[in-house]
Amino acid sequence: MEHFLHTAFDQTINGLVIGNIYALIAVGLAIIFGVGNLINFAHGSVYMIGAYVGWVCVTMLHLPLPLTFVIVALVCGLLGVLIERFGLRRLQNSARIAPLLATIGISFVLDELTQIIFSHDPQSFPNPLPADRIPIGGVTIGYIDILIAVIGIGGALLFFLFLRYTKLGWALRATAQDREAALQMGVDVNQVNQTAFALASILGGIAGVLVGMYFQTVYPTMSFEAGLKGFTANLIGGLGNIPGAVAGGLVLGLIESYGVAIFGSTYRNLFTYGILLLMLVLRPNGLFSSKRQLPPEPLTGTFIPNKRRIKLPPWLVISGAALALAFPLVVKDPYILQVLTNAWLFGLIALSITLVTGTAGQISLGQAGFVAIGAYACALLMLRLHVPFELALIAAGIIAAILGTLLVLPAFRLRAHYVAIATIGIGEIVSQIILNWRGLTNGALGLISIPPPSIFGIQIVLPRDVYWYTLVLLLIAALLQWRLSRSSLGRIWRALRDDEVAAQAYGIGLNRYKALAFASSAFIAGISGAFAAAMYSYINYQTFTNSISVLALTMAILGGMGNIVGAILGALALTILPELLRGSVDYRYFLYGLVLVLLIRFRPQGILGTD
Amino acid sequence: MALLEIHHLARSFDGVLAVDDISFDVADGEFVSIIGPNGAGKTTLFNLITGIDQPTHGEITFEGKSLVSLKADQFAGRGIARTFQHGRVFGNLSVLDNVLVGAHARRGASRPRNLVLELLAALLPLPAAREEERQLQREAEAIIAQFGERLTPRLHDPASSLSYANRRRVELARALALQPRLLLLDEPTAGMNLTETAELLEIIRRIKGRGLTILLIEHKLSLVMELSDRVIVMDNGQKIAEGVPEVVRNDPRVIEAYLGHKQHQRDIAQKAGQSS
């Protein structure tokens, strides 16, 4: 019994400490959301960079801790200002999803830059505080726990005083309440935005150092997870609500801590993403708000600029396809053929995104989840039931369509950027289920010795044959999608995308047609994953990460949303671009992030325009 | 039995009654207008009748069946079409496609009940479905032709490229493509100049002549007086007057609602001053 109490006490302290850190991240996100009405996905990267700056100060420069915090605050504050000034300011009048996507691009750039400078490997961050623990009654507390608590509470208090009693704090609150009115009253909204980013980034950076010290390690990929957790904490308290963000952070920290104690550490993220999804679906305005969400105005939610599409003549498209089919007859270099095979597989995912996001207007940032379902379905059917590849491929597509649609189903009532966030959560949940359902998926070890692709019983292993196989699959998918897009169903999807309320008034059931869009999309994505699984012969829960979703979305935007030829061209361009720029293959996500940011800023309609 | 019956309908937003205990009937083939100052609750009433919003209280029946528990997408199937106050066309769809979406609820062969079949029908349409599509397209073009030179040359242009007035026309055409039993028009002439208003008046008169039941919200009183069989006046969510146009026009409560109490008194005082 005493042991149980001790454990419970430890878990509570642990939860509150982690919760304090989530709260720091969430408060930053809340400030930015409140002032700029923007979900800042670069926030996790700022946090990660804060951790690295702290690591450099402590381990390389041997600076004292207080000075370290000052430097971290300065660097991260400046970084926040730069992100606002050069990444986002020009996007103020774009569709609301545009700045969100830009921040994702920025986070790619920052994460990859950190990897280039400090390598992918985790760095050990020796805790500069005394290691012994302070006994209180029968239990103990570490110095780091106290430091985090002091900074968490102190930071929140300072921030509260700033908002309450300084002129800039007033301006910030005024802008958060009504941007237009604040502008009318002479508030420099740009300056306010910049301040918000600076403050949020300082809090994020400090959270990063604290986490680095607490877990005694820093690594580049800590950013994405932190961003999503901060967002979840913010959502629990109500987006943009600062005291709510603190409460949400603590609640999330405690739930995670108790959950891990009961179920094991691999379940940690499953809890977070489950809560993210539950909150979005059940209480999108937070635990402390009773109001239901109001429907937004039409034509603001989707990312479809009203620009004319460039119409390609059919002969050009057909000869392009013929050229691609004839290519291996001329070029026999297996490396080039492999790169292009990757392009075709990515082309399938880009097609799937352009259907659901471009044509039907449901922004999906979780496409990798559907790909992973397809991959595991195909691999398991072949390994466990010895189903031949061709059948397993089709079955995998169907399984991805059914499971994928069921997973997204609860999010159908959400709109615009809430759909985007929900799909990120769904993508992560798929990966977490794969990690934890060991009996089916072999858990973290992954599946090995998956048989290679085959057709009519003949195994396809030569790079040239694999190239043709994937290209033919891509062309079939493109043709089917073209038929769908030109049918009355395609018209219904576009109507749904442009104005849900008007579409409903004319008898278009939202759930039905969103389900059809997601099912078709997940089918194509699942086929891509299924083929990849057989081609790689080994997959695990990290083979299909969130960056694949973002990359495929960038390809679809590059080609022009909803544009079928565009999606394929986008996939082709972004797959060969890093190969053409020699030496940049290792840093391709830096390039992808940059492309995404520049596209959204300068050519949101993509190369060929939206369809 | 009237076509549309509304009994004690109420809708409150955070305790404020936008629609406050409204009751009225609309007979088959009747043309009823709803007027009243801005914020009187007219559009909220429309939203309740078309299922975009749910009443806090009260009952709506259409052809004797309750509408209150239906979902927003089931109203079109019952034969209720509407236009929106600020114009909600599908911006990236062509004019023709916008009107074809209006006919969605009437599709049979090209809209199977089963989800998978609907997907397959889109990929490989059967002859019956293709014939239906062609038929609906012909109808849509005929509806658009009623608007003459205003819309016909823009058949394949995206609706977002149209003028405001033209978008309102597309909305009306889309509503007509449903072949509704009841048509609700929410300020169809907003943003139109005198000539355009006169043109639309002609079109609405023609539709009325075909016996379609129409509910109209409109601020241009000349239009209301000319078209309506009956006028309902709303203010502060309540029905303050109802009757044939001539009677309503001279009702002192209506004048007061429009001009405001004090203004009205000042006018009277002024007149008294002038006459003395």
Interface residues (C-beta under 8 A of the other chain):
Chain A: P298 L299 I304 N306 L480 R483 L484 S487 S488 L489 G490 R491 I492 R494 A495 R497 D498 D499 V501 A502 A503 Q504 A505 Y506 G507 I508 G509 L510 R512 A515 L516 A519 S520 T610
Chain B: T50 G51 I52 K71 A72 D73 Q74 F75 A76 G77 A81 R82 F84 R88 V89 F90 G91 N92 L93 D97 N98 L100 V101 G102 H104 A105 R107 S110 R111 L115 E118 L119 A122 L123 L124 P125 E133 P158 S160 S161 R174 L178
